[in-house]
Amino acid sequence: MARVTIRIDDALYERLQRRSRKVGVSVAELLRPAIDQTADPRGGYVYTTQDEILSCVLQTLSILAASVRRRSPETLEQGMADARALLLEKGLLSPDEQP
C-alpha cells in the first residue's frame, strides 16, 4: 500500500483528531473516503461546504425549468443545450456525458 504524507495546519489536525475520536476511527481512516472520492475516475462530485448553497440553487433552477417547460419547450431545450456546452467548457461535464 502506498503512503501519502501531507502537511496541514495544527488547528485543522486537531479538528480531524476530535472528529475521528467521535466516530471511533483513526485520522487516516477518516480521510480515506474523501481521498477516494476526490480521485474518482468518473470525475464525480466532491463534497464541499458550499453544498447547502448548491442545493438552494438547484431547487430554484428546477422550479424555473418547470415553468419554462410549460411555456416554451423549445426554449428549455435550447437552454439545456447551452448549459451542457458551458459545463463541458468549464470541465464540469465529461465528454462522454454529451448527448
Secondary structure as GFF3:
##gff-version 3
##sequence-region A 1 99
A	DSSP	alpha_helix	10	23	.	.	.	ID=ss1
A	DSSP	alpha_helix	27	38	.	.	.	ID=ss2
A	DSSP	alpha_helix	51	71	.	.	.	ID=ss3
A	DSSP	alpha_helix	73	89	.	.	.	ID=ss4
A	DSSP	three_ten_helix	95	97	.	.	.	ID=ss5
###
